[in-house]
């Protein structure tokens, strides 16, 4: 039987989630909201918080958020305000 450490399983799960997000980019916004809310939970376990953070700082998520923010900023600039 294959024996994996908890750290290895957590790392593989995070990578799998990021891979899933890459394939279905509309999920990114929902995942960011869910993970951010989960980070605010005072009862969240430390290992869960570390997992949330590793997904939130992945290049895929950061790239998506940057694109969304730039589009929003340009919309504001060219439409003259909020």
N, C-alpha and C positions, 0 to 999 in steps of 0.2 A: 504494500500500500504506500502511496506517495504521501510524504509528510511535509507540509509547508508551514513555515512560521506565520504567525499572525501578520507580521509586517509585510511579508511577501504577498499574502492574500489581499491585504489592503491596497498595496501598490498595484497589483494586477486588476483589482476592481476599479480603481481610479482610472487606469489606462483604458479599460474597457468602456467606461462611461464617456471618457473624452473621445474615443473612437466612434461611439454611438452618436455623440453630439456632432462630430464632423460630418457624418452621413446625413443627419437630419437637423440641419442648422436652425429650423424654426423652434426646435426644442431648447435652444440656448437661452432664450429669454425666460422661459418657464423654469428651467433649471437654476438660473441665476436667482430668480425670485425665491424659489423653494430653498435653495442652499443658504441664501442670505437670511431668510427667516429662521432656518434651523440654527444658524450661528447665534442668533439672538436668544435662543432657548437656554436658560440658565441650568437646565437639567441635562443638557447634551454632554455626552461623554467626550473626554479629551481626544480619543482616537477618531471619533466621528468629526469633531471640529477640524482636526488635521486633514482628514479626507476631504471635507468640504473646501477647505482652503486650497488644497492641491488641485482640485478641479477648477475652482474660481480663478486661479492664477495660470491656468494652462494657456498656451499660445492661442488655441482655437477660441476660447471664451474671450480673452482680452482683445483679440483681433475683431471679433464680432461687436463687442461693446464699443471699441474705438470707431468702427464704421458707423454704428448707430448714432453715436454722439456727434460725429462729424456731419452726418446727414441732418441731424436735428439743428446743429449750430448753423449750417448753411441755410436751412429753411428760415430760421429766425433772421439771419442777416439779410436775405433777399426779400423777405416779406415785411421787413421793417418792424421788428419787435416780436413780442410773444404772441 
